[in-house]
Amino acid sequence: MGQFYRYKLPPWCRQWLIIIERCTLPILIFQLIRTLLFPTTFDVFLLGICLGLYVAFYLRWI
């Protein structure tokens, strides 16, 4: 299994990856507040996806 190397991607793809990486934390915080106020199964599921994406960016898996 090869390691994902973001600098081998085309410049436009790297730019989108940087934008998504920067927007992940505010979306995670918003989703956490929303889940605490109105907990539904979908909100908990969406929070888990957002948290997983944030951890993947933080640990440089993506």
C-alpha positions in Angstrom: 0.0 0.0 0.0 1.6 3.2 -1.2 1.7 6.4 0.8 -0.5 9.3 -0.4 1.8 12.2 -1.4 -0.1 15.4 -1.9 2.6 17.2 -3.8 2.3 14.7 -6.7 -1.2 16.0 -7.4 -2.0 18.7 -10.0 -1.9 22.2 -8.6 -5.7 22.7 -8.8 -6.2 19.5 -6.8 -3.7 20.6 -4.1 -5.5 24.0 -3.9 -8.8 22.3 -3.2 -7.2 20.0 -0.6 -5.8 23.0 1.2 -9.2 24.7 1.2 -10.9 21.7 2.5 -8.3 21.3 5.2 -8.7 24.9 6.4 -12.5 24.6 6.5 -12.7 21.3 8.4 -12.2 22.8 11.9 -15.0 25.4 11.7 -17.4 22.9 10.3 -16.4 20.4 13.0 -17.1 23.0 15.7 -20.4 24.0 14.2 -21.5 20.3 13.9 -20.5 19.7 17.5 -22.6 22.5 18.7 -25.5 21.5 16.5 -25.3 17.9 17.8 -25.2 19.0 21.4 -28.3 21.2 20.9 -30.4 18.9 18.6 -29.0 15.3 18.8 -30.3 13.1 16.0 -28.8 10.0 14.6 -27.8 11.8 11.4 -26.1 14.6 13.3 -24.0 12.1 15.4 -23.1 10.3 12.1 -22.1 13.5 10.4 -20.1 14.6 13.5 -18.2 11.3 13.3 -17.4 11.8 9.6 -16.2 15.4 10.3 -14.1 14.3 13.2 -12.5 11.5 11.2 -11.7 13.9 8.4 -10.2 16.4 10.8 -8.0 13.7 12.4 -6.9 12.5 9.0 -5.8 16.0 8.0 -4.2 16.6 11.5 -2.1 13.4 11.3 -1.2 14.1 7.7 -2.9 10.9 6.4 -4.4 13.0 3.6 
